[in-house]
Amino acid sequence: MRISWLTTHFDADRGLIKEMTSTDYYEFPSSQPLSEAYGKRTDSRLDSLLHSGHPSVKQAWLARAERLDQSAGMRVPASNAAEALRSYNARIGMSPETESQLDVIEQGAYVVVGGQQAGLWTGPLLVIHKAVTVISAAKHASSILGKPVVPVFWIAGEDHDWDEANHIAVSSEQGVRKLAVARPEGPRTSVSRTALGLEAWEAAISDLEGQLSGSEFKEPMLEKLRSWIGEGVTLSDVFARILAWLFGKEGLVLLEADDAALRRVESPMFRRMLSDNDALEAAYAEAGKQVQALGYSTQAAAVPGCANLFLFRPESQGAGQAGDRVLLYKRDGGFTDKKGEAFWSSDELLALAESNPEQFSNNVLTRPIMQDYVLPVLGAVLGPGEIAYWAQTGEAFRRCGMEMPILVPRMSFTLVEGTVAKHMDKYGLTFEDVAVRFEERKQAWLAEQDRFDIANRFAEVKREFTALYEPVVELAAEVQAGLKALGTTNMNKIVEQIAFLEARTTDAFRKSNEASIRHWDRIGAALWPAGKPQERVLNMTAYWNRYGSSWLEKLLELPYDPNGGHRIVYL
């Protein structure tokens, strides 16, 4: 059963919001009240925190473009940014369309940016959804402004949480299986600096191959993946090459946050973040108080004394080896790591930021400012959690003489395959049934199939037997007190035997409905795996394996939704 919702559509030519009927929309439950209020525009008080306007308002795009023009001198020169991006995109495999977009960036074009941590085979589907939103929002902004707007995907390869990046989940007829690669021995450094051996990559592809069903697209996809792996290749390398392959025709420009060429153009901002750190810390704290004063929770903890910058420890770097990535804290006029094992004076780090900026990286609170320093960002595509913590950065933007870009809620999708849709129709299930009450509906359906009323009839037998047998036990106890324990034990054994027969009968009943139960399990695993939204668990490779590029083309053809929104897409 498909759900029909009334949604809104932005008319770029007339600058109006008009209503249109769209099928297969679903109001996705949100765990972020602030993000939900921003997306739906239900709390005007947020305007003071998120101060560049909402993407559904035409004037917001025009005003942001004007402010970017006025502040051009405060950013990295467009030619320098384009040069760094060009060298990286050429290295990972650049399409002609992306090369053209880099020429446009060099000429000073605005961008729409979204990003995600690099992960195995692109990680969960939400990464794909974010890239689709970046591309759609850039086209939308371009139609309003009448000039090119470039889609850019910011790869957060600088993150060092290997356990978040090293695995995917693939759904098949056999259920959902997790595939992972182990972190090689060495320092706790960024994902982009953690090189994998060829044997580990080959094992990862073998695992993937074994989980995917046979199809006309399987071998070409696996061959493409094999062409990108090798000794010393990182998760970030392959992540970028897949995105370039998937979205090259759309002209998506990729940016690796941990790329040395990019770090060199970021050097002045790292120096500023170090020298002005106390003021930035106060700005984050003040914005956090503002968020709480409006009745919302802060998403990112502004820890007192934290510099909100990471350092790849110079002393832990051996020849050709990446060093540990540690979060910096302020102490005695200088900086230390969390455990206080090392100390750097302010002058030392300022000099290092100038000579070796690749040894620094941002955290979630400083990354938005660095992004705005490097590129003329019209809009930043963000998920619910990201919007919530970006609300804590407004004061820091102001402190740096900047203004926050338009926050663009990420669009999200649930992909429904034909077989799954047929199963849902057969059992009368809506998407909401699957998302909210799936196990309840499944058990109710099973109960309806039980024309024998197995559970109740066995329960009745147990009650009747116990009622008949207990008086006999009491009689035996009257004859001899010691017989009561024997009688009770005997009665319990008989009840256990009845329960055993009930279990065997129930099992036989379930086997008679085995095919239908598999249908139910397939629905759950495909749409709401492990009790979570599909986009947060499943990987794109299973869909590419079954449908080639058609599933992605469907997403790219959908109209842009400035409110984010969740759509059910039938393949």
N, C-alpha and C positions, 0 to 999 in steps of 0.2 A: 504494500500500500504506500503510495507516494504522498508526500506532504506538500501542500500548496500554501505559499505565504505571499503576502503583499509586501513588496520592497520598494525602494526608491532608486532612481537613476538620475545621474547628473547630466544635464544637457550643456555641453561645453560651449556650443555656439551662442546660446541664449543666456547662459549663466543661471539657469533655474533648476530647481529640483522638481522632477515630475514623477508621478506614480506610474508604475508598470507592473503587470502581473508576471511573477516569476515562479516557476514550479521548483519543487525540490529544495526549498530553503528550510533550514532548521535552526532554531534559536539555541545555539550551543550553550550549555551551562558554563558559567565562568567562576573561577575561584579568585578573581581579582576584581573586587568592586570598583576600584578606581578606574581600571581599564575599561570595564563595562560601562561606567558612567560617561567616560570620555567618548567611547565608540558610539554610544546611543545619544550623546549630547543631552544628558539628563541633569547635569550639574554644572551650571554656568560658573560656579566658584573656581572650577579647575582652570579657567582661562588665565588666572593670575600665575598659575604654575606652568602651564603648557602654553606659552605665550605667542605662538606663531599661527594660531588659527587651526580650524579643522579642515581636512581634505575635501569635505563635501561642499565647502564654500569657495566659489570661484575667486573672490577677492583675496582670500588667504594666499593662493598661489601667486597672484599678481603682486601682492604686497611683499611676500617673501623674496620674489625675484628682484624687486626694486632694492630691498635691503642688501641682498647679495651683491648687487652692482655697486652700491655705496661702500661696501666693506671689502672690496676686492683686494685692496692693499694690505689687509690684515692676514691674508691667507698665503699659502705656498703659491708661487707663480704657476700659472696653468701649464706653461711649457715644462717646468720641472716635474710637476705631478704626472703629466702625460708621459714624460720620458721614463719615469720609474715604473708606471703601469705598463708601458709598451714593452719594456725589457722582460717583465714578468710574464705577461700574456704571450709573448713570442716564445718564451721558454716552455710553456705548458701546452701550446698548440692553439694558435689564434686563427679564427675564421676571418674571411674578408670583411664581413659585416662588423665584427668587433674591431678590426683594424680601422675601419672608417669611423667608428664611434670614438676611438682614441684620437683621431685627427680632430674631431669636433671638440673633445675635451681640451686639446691643446689650444684651440681657438677661444676657450673660455666658457664652454657650454655648461649649463647647470646639470646636476645629476640627482637621481633618486637612488638611495643606498639602502640595502638591507644586508644582514650578515648572520653568520652562524658558525659555531665551532666546527672545525673539520672533523669528519667521522668516516668510518669504514663504509665504502660503497655509497657515500653521501649521507649515511645515517638515516634517521626516521623521515617519513614523508613530509613532515612540516618544513624541512629544508627546501624541498621542491616547491611547496606552496609559497614559501617566502620569495623564492626566485621568480615565480609566476607573478606574484603581487608587485615586485619591483618593476618588472617589465610592463605590466598593465598600468601601474601608477605613472611610470615615465611617459607612456603613450598618452595617458590622460592629461598630464601636465603639459605635454608638448602641444596638444590640441587647444588648450586654454591659452598658452603663451604665444602660439604661432611660431615657435622656434624649437630646434632640437633639444631634447632632454635625454640624457644618457642613463641607462640602467646599469648600476654597479653593485656587485655582490662582494661584500667584505668578509673574507675568510679569516676567522679567528683562530689561526693556527698557533698563535702564541699561548693559548690555554694549555695547561699542563695536566688536566684531569684525564688521564689515559682511560680510566674505567668508564667515562662517559662517551669516549670517542671510539673505542675499540671493538664495538659489536653492532650487529643488526639483528632484527627478527624477521623471519620470512614465514608467511602463511601458505599452507598447502592443504591438500586433502587429508594429510596426516596431522594437521594442527599447526601450531606456531612453534618454531624452533629458533633458538638463539644461536648465532654464529659469532665467534669472537677470535681475536688474535691477541696473544700474550705480549706484554711489554718486554722488550729486550732488557737485559741487565744494563745498568748505567745510571747516571744522575737523573733526578726527577726534573726533567726539563720539558720544554714545550713539545706539543704533538708534531709541529713542523720541523723540529730538530731531532726527533726520535726515528732513526732509520731502521727499517726492517730488512732482514735478510731475504734472499730469494726463496729459500725453503719455506719461510713463514708465509710469504705471499702465495706461493704455489699451493700450500695447504689451505689457505683461505679461499682460493678459487675452487679447489677440489671440494671443500665443504659446501660452497655455494652451488656448484654444479650438481652435487648429490641431492640437494634439497629442491631444486627446480625441476618441474615436470618437462617432458620433451615438447618442443615446439619448433616452428620454422625460424623463430627469432633467437633461440637459445645459443646456438653455436656462434653466430655472428656477434652476439653480445659478449660471450665469454672470450672470443678471440680479441675483441676490442679491449677488454679488461686485461688480458694477458699481454697485450702490446704496451701497456703502461706500467707494468710491475717490473721489478728488477732488484738487484743487490743495492741496498742503501736508499731505496725509494721510501718516502714517508707516506703516512695516511693523508697528509695535506696535499702531497703531489697528486695522488690518484683522485682525491676529492675534487681538486681543481680541474683535472683533465676530464672527469666525467661531466662536471657542470659545463665546461667549454664544449663538450660533445653534444650535450642535451640542448643547450641554449645558444650555441654559436650563431645560428641563423637569425636569432633575435638580437644579435649584437650585444649580448651581455658582456660587460667588462668585469674581469675578476681582479680582486685586490687581496693579496696575502699580507695580513697584518704584520707578520714576522719576516717579511722580505727585507733584506739588507738595503736595497736601493730605496725602498720606501722609508726605512728608518733614517736614512741620511737627510731626507727632506723634512722629517719630523723633528730633527735635532733641536731647532730653536724652541719648539713648544715643550719638549722635555725639559730644557733648561728653565723655561718659564715656570713649568709646573713644580720644579724643585725649588726655585728661588722664591716663589709666591705660595708655597705650600700651606703655610699657616692660614692665609686668607682663603685659600680654596677649601681647606678643612672647615673653616668657620661657615663658608657658603653652603657646603653640603649639610652641615648640622642645622643651619637656619632653614633650608628647604625641607629637611626632614621634619622639623617642628611645624612648618606650614602644612605639610601633608597630614600630620597627626591632628592638627587643629581643625582640619576639615572633616575629621572622623575616619580617616583611612589609615591603614598600617603601612609602615615603610617596608619596601621590598628589599633594599640593600642596606646592610648595617653600616653606618658611618662611625667607625670605631675611633675613639679618641686617640690621637697620636699616630694614626695610620696615614701614610703618605699617598695611598691609593695608586702607587706605582710598583711595578715588579722590576727586579734586577736579576740578570743571569750572572751569578757570582763569578767574578773574574778568577778568583783563586781556585775554583773547582774545575776550571777548564783546562783539560790537557790538550795535547796536540790533536787537532781534528775532532775534539769531543765537546759537545754542548754542555754547559754548566747547569747546576741546579737553578731553578727559577724561584726566587724568594720574594715575599712581599716586604716592602720597606716600612719601617717605623721610625719616628723621630725620637732622638735621645741626645741630650747634652749638646744641642746645637748642630748635631750631625744626624746620621741615619744608621740603623741597625736592622737585623732581621728579627723575626718573631721570637726566636729563642735567645737572641742577644749573643750569638756566637761570633759575630763580626761587626766591625764599626767602620763607617766611612764618613769623613768630614764633608760638609756641604761643598767645599771647594773641590774635593776629590771627585764627587759625583757630577758636579757641573762640568769639570774638565772631561770626565768620561762621556757625558752626554754629547759633548762637542766632538771628541775624537772617535768614540766608539758607540754611537747611539743605538746600534743593533743589540746592545746589552740591556736595553730598557724595554719595557712593555707596559701597557695600560691595564687597569682593572675596569670593572663595569661602570664606575663613576667617572673615570677620566677618558675612557674610550670615546664617548660621544663628543667631547670637546676636541680631541685629536682628529676625529673624522671631519669635523666642521672646519678645522684648520687646514687640512689637506685638500679638501674638495669644496666646491660651491654647492652645498647640499640643499636642494629645495625641500625634499622630504625624506624622512627616515622610516623605513618599513619595519614595524616592530610587532612582536607577539604580546599577549596580555601581560606576562611578567616583565617584559622589557619596558612597556609603557609605564608600568608602576614604578620601576626604578629610575626611568628618565625623569619622572616628576621630581626627583630629588636633585636634578642637575641644573635647574633653571637659574638659581642664584650663582652657580659657578660659571655658567655661560656669561651672565652679566658681568661677573668679576673680570672675565677675560675680554670684555668689550664685544661680546658676541650675542647672538640671539638664537634660541633653540629653533631648529628646522620644524617644518610641519610634521607631526607624528602621524604616520599612516598605519592604521590597524591592518595587520596581516590578514589576508583572506584565507579561509580554510575550507577543506573539501573532505568528503568521505566518498571513496570510490566503491561503487556497487557493481560487481560483475553480474552478467546475465543469469548464471546459475543461482547465485545467491539471491537475486531479485525474485526468481521463480520460487525458490524455497520460501521466501518471505510471504509472497502472495499465497502460497499453498497453506501456510499456517496462520494467515491473517495478521502478520506482524508489521508494524510501522517501525521506522528508524528509532522513534522515541521508545518503543517497547524494548528494542535491543539495548539502547543506551541506558535506560532507567530501570527496567523491570524484567530483564531477560530471564534470569533464573526462575523468577516467580511465574512467568508465562510458560516456561518450559515444563515446570513441575505441574502446573495446572493442566497443560495439554496431556501430559502422561497420565494424570489422574483420570482425565476424560476417556482415555483409551482403555482403561481397566474396567471392562464390563463384568469381570469376576469379583470386583471389590475385594481384592486380595488382602490388603492391609486390615480392613475392618473385619473380614471374616476370620482371619487368623487371630485378631485381637479378641474376637468373641469366643473363639475356642479356648484361648488362654484363660479368659475370665471364667468360662463355664467349668473348665477342668479344675481351676484353682478352687472354685466354689464347691465342687463335688469332693475334692481331695482333702481340703483342709479339715473337714469334720472327721475324716478317717485318721488323719494324723493326730488330732486331739483324742480320738478313741484309743489309739495305740499308746498315747502318753498316759492315759488313765490306767491302762493295764500295767504299764511299766514306764516310769518317768524317762528313762534313758532312751526310749524309742522315739521321742519327739524329734531329737536331732536327726536320727536316721530317716524318719518320715519326711522332714523338711528337705533334707539333702536329696532324697528320692524324688520328691515333688519338683524341686528345682531342675533336676536332670531331665525330667520329662518335659518341663517348660522349655528347657534349652533345646531339646529335640524338636519340639514344635517350632521354635524360632529358626532352627536349622532348616526345616522343611519350608518355612516361610521364605527364607533367604533364597533357597534353591528355586522356589516357585516364582519369586520376584525376578530373579536372574533370568529364568526362562521367559518370563513375560517381556523383560527388557530386550532380550535377544530377538523376540518376535517383532520388536519395534526398532531393531538395530539400525536399519536404513534411515528411518525418520530421525532417530537420535543423532546420527551422523550429520543429517541435514541441519539440525539445530546447532550442533557443535560448529559446523562450517560457518553458519551465519554469525555466531558469536566471535569466532576466531578471525573472521574477515572484517567485521565492522566495529567490534568493541573488544579487541584482544586483551586478555589479562585484566579485564575490567577498566580499560583505558581507551581513549579515543584512538582510532586507527592511525591518525597522523603522528601520534607520539610513540608508536611502537613499530609499525611495519615499515619495511624498506621498499624502495621503488623497483628493485631488480625483478621481483616476481611479476610486476605489471608489464615491465619492458619485455620480459620473457614470454608473456602470453599475448601481448597486443602490439609489440613493436613500439612505434612512436605515437600511435593513434590516441592512447590515453592521455599523453602529455599535450597533444594538439587540442584535445577537447578542453583542457584547462586553460590553455592560452587563448582559445576562442571566446571564452566566457567574458561578458562585460565586466568592466572594473566596478567594484563596489567600495566606495570611500568609507563605508562604515565597517569594513571587514566582512563580517557575515560568514555563515557556514552553509555550504551548498552540498546537496547530495547529487553526485554525478554518476549516471548510469552508463556503464561501458558496453 
